[in-house]
Amino acid sequence: MRILLVEDELKTGNYLKQGLSEAGFTVDLATDGWLGLELAMNEDYELMILDVMLPHMNGWEILKRVRIYGKTNPVLFLTARDQVEDRVKGFDLGADDYLIKPFAFAELLARIKNLLRRTQQREDHTIRIADIELDLRKRRVTRAGQKIDLTAKEFALMELFMRRQGEILPRSLIASLVWDMNFESDTNVVEVAIKRLRNKIDDPHKPKLIQNVRGMGYVLELTEEAAEFIHPVED
């Protein structure tokens, strides 16, 4: 699988390229925005990894242009900027994930594999986690084979959770991606919608998958205990 890595810090870029190559990927390294854009437009990659701050053209502008051009391959941003508004800007432009510097290479590799799995799921038009199945074409959700009726917003919320399984999603990000609105602390639209979703997805079933992480947000998490519940270990 081919990956485009756009990173202007040569030492960091070479380190990441070597590590990803050893993990079985073919990596093209660009050290400035213009070269990164040229490669992104003219070559086919399964994944693009973009630094935000680059010479000549920043990562946001590269992403904006490749999305306008029609490229749909997943994009992972590497950045030292951890402000919520920066992450939201990237997601609005079509980014798929963010990784804040400094980071462990093992985490980068895990996120890459997760993004590639999501891409495969999108191509299949179905996302499956545990005993939940979300059909993107028919806009239908089932759990344990039982159809669950969701509103349009509930479906969008469930899709977001399933695409980002295991990732803690802040309320501000959920509000931006599902409702296209800026989050305000005195608004409870996110909490109300998640409560309704839990009533449909989790309350009639075991195990409970949508969790509240106090002070941080929400996560759809398949724990080892949950996995054993759904797929019991045979003696």
Kinemage of the C-alpha trace (Angstrom):
@kinemage 1
@onewidth
@group {chain A} dominant
@subgroup {mainchain}
@vectorlist {calphas} color= white
{ca met a 1} P 0.000 0.000 0.000
{ca arg a 2} L 1.269 3.472 -0.934
{ca ile a 3} L 1.366 6.352 1.521
{ca leu a 4} L 2.184 9.985 0.843
{ca leu a 5} L 4.019 11.626 3.745
{ca val a 6} L 4.361 15.425 3.625
{ca glu a 7} L 6.691 16.541 6.437
{ca asp a 8} L 9.158 19.430 6.243
{ca glu a 9} L 11.324 18.296 9.160
{ca leu a 10} L 13.705 16.038 7.247
{ca lys a 11} L 14.848 14.043 10.286
{ca thr a 12} L 11.250 13.340 11.326
{ca gly a 13} L 10.228 12.561 7.759
{ca asn a 14} L 13.045 10.072 7.188
{ca tyr a 15} L 12.368 8.402 10.548
{ca leu a 16} L 8.670 7.974 9.756
{ca lys a 17} L 9.374 6.822 6.210
{ca gln a 18} L 11.790 4.159 7.460
{ca gly a 19} L 9.388 2.945 10.134
{ca leu a 20} L 6.435 2.759 7.738
{ca ser a 21} L 8.558 1.037 5.111
{ca glu a 22} L 9.573 -1.589 7.673
{ca ala a 23} L 5.862 -2.020 8.458
{ca gly a 24} L 5.244 -2.958 4.823
{ca phe a 25} L 4.133 0.335 3.252
{ca thr a 26} L 5.565 2.083 0.202
{ca val a 27} L 6.183 5.696 1.241
{ca asp a 28} L 6.772 8.815 -0.852
{ca leu a 29} L 8.201 11.689 1.207
{ca ala a 30} L 7.665 15.345 0.276
{ca thr a 31} L 9.315 18.090 2.327
{ca asp a 32} L 7.268 21.088 1.187
{ca gly a 33} L 3.670 21.874 0.349
{ca trp a 34} L 4.068 22.352 -3.411
{ca leu a 35} L 5.734 18.973 -3.909
{ca gly a 36} L 3.204 17.343 -1.602
{ca leu a 37} L 0.311 18.768 -3.639
{ca glu a 38} L 1.886 17.688 -6.930
{ca leu a 39} L 2.301 14.106 -5.711
{ca ala a 40} L -1.181 14.043 -4.165
{ca met a 41} L -2.762 15.190 -7.436
{ca asn a 42} L -0.795 12.983 -9.827
{ca glu a 43} L -0.257 9.743 -7.911
{ca asp a 44} L -2.597 7.219 -6.309
{ca tyr a 45} L -2.213 6.715 -2.564
{ca glu a 46} L -4.202 4.658 -0.092
{ca leu a 47} L -3.451 7.271 2.598
{ca met a 48} L -1.942 10.742 2.933
{ca ile a 49} L -0.152 11.982 6.067
{ca leu a 50} L 0.148 15.773 6.123
{ca asp a 51} L 1.970 18.102 8.461
{ca val a 52} L -0.044 21.292 8.955
{ca met a 53} L 2.750 23.882 8.913
{ca leu a 54} L 4.726 23.449 5.672
{ca pro a 55} L 6.835 25.684 3.414
{ca his a 56} L 5.045 27.226 0.395
{ca met a 57} L 1.628 25.682 1.158
{ca asn a 58} L 0.178 24.424 4.440
{ca gly a 59} L -1.458 21.069 4.937
{ca trp a 60} L -4.968 22.548 5.118
{ca glu a 61} L -4.588 24.048 1.650
{ca ile a 62} L -3.275 20.766 0.243
{ca leu a 63} L -6.283 18.943 1.668
{ca lys a 64} L -8.704 21.578 0.393
{ca arg a 65} L -7.346 21.300 -3.143
{ca val a 66} L -7.239 17.500 -3.319
{ca arg a 67} L -10.821 17.262 -2.024
{ca ile a 68} L -11.996 19.792 -4.636
{ca tyr a 69} L -10.133 17.745 -7.245
{ca gly a 70} L -12.125 14.703 -6.146
{ca lys a 71} L -9.559 12.678 -4.219
{ca thr a 72} L -11.260 10.746 -1.428
{ca asn a 73} L -8.355 8.821 0.103
{ca pro a 74} L -8.073 9.210 3.891
{ca val a 75} L -5.934 12.015 5.311
{ca leu a 76} L -4.178 12.022 8.680
{ca phe a 77} L -2.815 15.315 9.983
{ca leu a 78} L 0.377 15.535 12.057
{ca thr a 79} L 0.525 18.800 13.976
{ca ala a 80} L 1.862 20.505 17.064
{ca arg a 81} L -1.304 22.637 17.115
{ca asp a 82} L -3.752 21.109 19.585
{ca gln a 83} L -6.438 23.810 19.633
{ca val a 84} L -9.976 22.514 19.064
{ca glu a 85} L -10.631 25.114 16.339
{ca asp a 86} L -7.630 23.828 14.367
{ca arg a 87} L -8.875 20.252 14.504
{ca val a 88} L -12.390 21.313 13.559
{ca lys a 89} L -11.009 23.273 10.588
{ca gly a 90} L -9.215 20.190 9.330
{ca phe a 91} L -12.274 17.983 9.737
{ca asp a 92} L -14.418 20.561 7.939
{ca leu a 93} L -12.004 20.393 4.997
{ca gly a 94} L -12.247 16.606 4.888
{ca ala a 95} L -9.552 15.271 7.219
{ca asp a 96} L -10.086 11.838 8.723
{ca asp a 97} L -7.846 11.953 11.801
{ca tyr a 98} L -5.388 14.088 13.778
{ca leu a 99} L -2.264 13.132 15.688
{ca ile a 100} L -0.686 15.727 17.964
{ca lys a 101} L 3.113 15.999 18.112
{ca pro a 102} L 5.031 14.557 19.840
{ca phe a 103} L 3.591 11.074 19.389
{ca ala a 104} L 4.695 7.459 19.598
{ca phe a 105} L 5.301 5.710 16.295
{ca ala a 106} L 3.187 2.776 17.495
{ca glu a 107} L 0.192 5.104 17.826
{ca leu a 108} L 0.731 6.479 14.330
{ca leu a 109} L 0.850 2.961 12.930
{ca ala a 110} L -2.329 1.991 14.799
{ca arg a 111} L -4.175 5.034 13.471
{ca ile a 112} L -3.042 4.320 9.920
{ca lys a 113} L -4.336 0.765 10.126
{ca asn a 114} L -7.615 2.019 11.593
{ca leu a 115} L -8.069 4.530 8.770
{ca leu a 116} L -7.377 1.887 6.148
{ca arg a 117} L -9.967 -0.382 7.791
{ca arg a 118} L -12.505 2.466 7.689
{ca thr a 119} L -11.787 2.975 4.001
{ca gln a 120} L -12.456 -0.682 3.313
{ca gln a 121} L -15.686 -0.445 5.300
{ca arg a 122} L -16.795 2.587 3.271
{ca glu a 123} L -16.135 0.684 0.069
{ca asp a 124} L -18.286 -2.142 1.374
{ca his a 125} L -21.028 0.394 2.288
{ca thr a 126} L -21.398 -1.370 5.624
{ca ile a 127} L -19.775 -0.756 8.987
{ca arg a 128} L -19.798 -3.601 11.514
{ca ile a 129} L -18.737 -3.378 15.137
{ca ala a 130} L -19.604 -6.111 17.613
{ca asp a 131} L -23.218 -7.122 16.830
{ca ile a 132} L -24.084 -3.711 15.328
{ca glu a 133} L -24.335 -3.332 11.566
{ca leu a 134} L -24.757 0.049 9.864
{ca asp a 135} L -25.765 -0.010 6.181
{ca leu a 136} L -24.790 3.309 4.593
{ca arg a 137} L -26.742 2.834 1.376
{ca lys a 138} L -30.006 1.718 2.947
{ca arg a 139} L -29.514 4.030 5.974
{ca arg a 140} L -30.384 1.131 8.245
{ca val a 141} L -28.994 0.001 11.596
{ca thr a 142} L -29.391 -3.415 13.191
{ca arg a 143} L -28.153 -4.855 16.440
{ca ala a 144} L -28.140 -8.590 17.043
{ca gly a 145} L -30.145 -8.866 13.835
{ca gln a 146} L -32.915 -6.549 15.062
{ca lys a 147} L -33.676 -3.406 13.063
{ca ile a 148} L -33.364 -0.153 15.024
{ca asp a 149} L -35.257 2.918 13.825
{ca leu a 150} L -33.112 6.049 14.034
{ca thr a 151} L -33.739 9.651 13.043
{ca ala a 152} L -31.415 11.244 10.482
{ca lys a 153} L -29.348 12.919 13.229
{ca glu a 154} L -29.226 9.744 15.306
{ca phe a 155} L -27.997 7.830 12.255
{ca ala a 156} L -25.304 10.461 11.619
{ca leu a 157} L -24.279 10.299 15.281
{ca met a 158} L -24.107 6.503 15.221
{ca glu a 159} L -22.060 6.593 12.011
{ca leu a 160} L -19.611 9.012 13.641
{ca phe a 161} L -19.210 6.758 16.688
{ca met a 162} L -18.688 3.658 14.568
{ca arg a 163} L -16.205 5.264 12.205
{ca arg a 164} L -14.201 6.437 15.200
{ca gln a 165} L -14.526 3.426 17.461
{ca gly a 166} L -12.301 3.726 20.510
{ca glu a 167} L -11.710 7.467 20.020
{ca ile a 168} L -12.986 9.870 22.683
{ca leu a 169} L -15.104 12.465 20.877
{ca pro a 170} L -15.464 15.864 22.598
{ca arg a 171} L -18.939 17.403 22.615
{ca ser a 172} L -17.633 20.314 20.550
{ca leu a 173} L -16.457 17.994 17.782
{ca ile a 174} L -19.719 16.026 17.790
{ca ala a 175} L -21.727 19.260 17.541
{ca ser a 176} L -19.603 20.471 14.642
{ca leu a 177} L -19.676 17.248 12.626
{ca val a 178} L -23.281 16.150 13.237
{ca trp a 179} L -25.120 19.460 13.652
{ca asp a 180} L -22.698 21.767 11.801
{ca met a 181} L -22.831 24.147 14.742
{ca asn a 182} L -20.414 25.726 17.200
{ca phe a 183} L -20.659 24.108 20.605
{ca glu a 184} L -21.845 26.253 23.486
{ca ser a 185} L -21.525 25.065 27.067
{ca asp a 186} L -25.133 25.951 27.926
{ca thr a 187} L -26.518 23.795 25.097
{ca asn a 188} L -27.489 20.199 25.836
{ca val a 189} L -28.376 19.102 22.302
{ca val a 190} L -25.486 16.614 22.209
{ca glu a 191} L -26.328 15.055 25.574
{ca val a 192} L -30.026 14.722 24.690
{ca ala a 193} L -29.291 13.101 21.326
{ca ile a 194} L -26.805 10.644 22.818
{ca lys a 195} L -29.260 9.705 25.559
{ca arg a 196} L -31.894 8.916 22.930
{ca leu a 197} L -29.379 6.955 20.891
{ca arg a 198} L -28.340 4.940 23.939
{ca asn a 199} L -32.000 4.183 24.675
{ca lys a 200} L -32.270 2.566 21.255
{ca ile a 201} L -28.817 1.042 20.778
{ca asp a 202} L -27.679 0.074 24.268
{ca asp a 203} L -30.586 -0.174 26.723
{ca pro a 204} L -32.283 -3.228 25.147
{ca his a 205} L -28.960 -5.003 24.620
{ca lys a 206} L -25.773 -6.142 26.309
{ca pro a 207} L -23.027 -5.096 26.505
{ca lys a 208} L -23.334 -1.301 26.627
{ca leu a 209} L -21.029 0.222 24.018
{ca ile a 210} L -21.497 4.023 24.103
{ca gln a 211} L -19.655 5.364 27.130
{ca asn a 212} L -19.470 8.790 28.775
{ca val a 213} L -15.874 9.782 29.593
{ca arg a 214} L -16.285 12.340 32.361
{ca gly a 215} L -14.999 15.778 31.443
{ca met a 216} L -13.846 14.648 27.985
{ca gly a 217} L -16.727 13.428 25.842
{ca tyr a 218} L -18.093 10.134 24.549
{ca val a 219} L -16.655 6.970 23.048
{ca leu a 220} L -17.977 3.818 21.424
{ca glu a 221} L -15.705 1.199 22.889
{ca leu a 222} L -15.607 -2.550 22.456
{ca thr a 223} L -13.854 -3.824 25.581
{ca glu a 224} L -12.427 -7.323 25.900
{ca glu a 225} L -15.324 -8.183 28.199
{ca ala a 226} L -17.789 -6.958 25.581
{ca ala a 227} L -16.057 -8.920 22.828
{ca glu a 228} L -16.228 -12.104 24.888
{ca phe a 229} L -19.913 -11.455 25.565
{ca ile a 230} L -20.635 -11.187 21.845
{ca his a 231} L -18.203 -13.867 20.734
{ca pro a 232} L -17.881 -16.285 23.688
{ca val a 233} L -14.628 -18.146 24.043
{ca glu a 234} L -15.217 -21.847 23.479
{ca asp a 235} L -13.876 -24.259 26.026
